[in-house]
Amino acid sequence: MEPVAPPVNVYEGNGELTVVLPVPGAHPVNTEIVVTPDSIEVRAECKYPQESQHYHRRDWQVGAWQSFVELPRPVDPERARATLNLGVLVVMAPIGDGEGQARRLNPA
């Protein structure tokens, strides 16, 4: 099954941008985040994919997730951080000057 892009919320407060997305079934060890000054890319693999189930209704999936988010303002990738708790991934990065290298994160 092809990775699906989950819905994303992006908001600003306290001098940083925050990106929040649901990733049901994802585990921090199997989740990779790449933060650049102008984007955040998320890839998550579910440890227990459910393709072999016989669904009667399937409104959401547990499986692979992928999302690319263009940010409305530049951020500082070096000070970015991420958490994954109860199936919700939160990536926070201080607003920056557009400088800096891409940084890979694993959520805590």
C-alpha positions in Angstrom: 0.0 0.0 0.0 1.3 3.5 -0.9 2.0 5.8 2.0 -0.8 8.2 2.8 -0.5 11.8 3.7 -2.3 12.5 7.1 -4.0 15.8 7.8 -1.7 18.5 9.1 -2.0 21.5 11.4 0.6 24.2 11.3 0.6 27.1 13.8 2.8 29.7 15.2 3.4 30.8 18.8 6.1 31.8 21.2 8.6 32.4 18.4 8.3 28.9 16.8 6.3 27.0 14.2 4.6 23.8 15.3 3.5 21.1 12.9 1.0 18.5 14.2 -0.2 15.4 12.5 -1.9 12.1 13.5 0.1 8.9 12.6 -1.9 6.0 14.0 0.2 2.9 14.6 3.5 4.7 14.2 6.3 4.1 16.7 9.1 6.6 17.4 11.8 4.1 16.3 10.1 3.8 12.9 9.4 7.5 12.4 11.9 9.8 10.5 11.6 13.6 10.3 13.7 15.8 8.1 13.6 19.5 9.0 15.0 22.1 6.6 14.7 25.9 7.0 11.5 25.9 4.8 10.0 22.4 5.1 9.3 19.4 7.2 9.1 15.9 5.8 7.8 12.9 7.8 7.9 9.2 7.1 6.5 6.7 9.5 6.2 2.9 9.1 3.7 0.9 11.2 5.2 -2.0 13.0 2.0 -4.0 12.5 0.5 -3.3 9.1 -3.0 -4.7 8.6 -3.3 -5.3 4.9 -4.4 -8.9 5.4 -7.5 -8.0 7.5 -11.0 -8.5 6.1 -12.4 -5.1 6.7 -16.2 -4.4 6.8 -15.5 -0.7 7.2 -12.1 1.2 7.0 -12.3 4.9 7.7 -8.6 5.2 8.7 -5.5 3.1 8.3 -2.7 1.8 10.4 0.3 1.6 8.1 2.8 3.8 6.3 2.5 7.5 6.5 4.3 10.2 4.6 3.9 14.0 4.6 5.7 17.0 3.1 4.9 20.3 4.7 6.1 23.6 3.2 6.5 26.1 6.1 5.0 29.6 6.0 8.2 31.0 7.6 11.8 29.8 7.8 12.8 27.8 10.9 16.1 26.8 12.6 16.5 23.1 11.9 19.3 22.8 14.5 17.0 23.6 17.3 14.0 21.6 16.1 12.5 18.8 18.2 9.8 16.2 17.9 7.5 14.1 20.1 5.2 11.2 19.2 2.6 10.5 21.9 -0.7 8.6 21.6 -0.5 8.6 17.8 0.1 12.3 17.4 3.4 13.6 16.1 4.4 17.2 17.1 7.4 18.9 15.4 8.5 22.2 16.8 11.1 24.5 15.4 12.1 28.1 16.4 11.5 30.6 13.7 14.9 31.3 12.0 16.6 33.3 9.3 16.4 30.7 6.5 19.9 29.5 7.1 21.0 26.1 8.2 21.3 22.5 7.0 18.6 19.8 6.9 18.4 17.9 10.1 17.1 14.4 10.7 15.1 13.8 13.9 13.6 10.9 15.6 10.7 11.7 18.0 11.1 11.3 21.7 
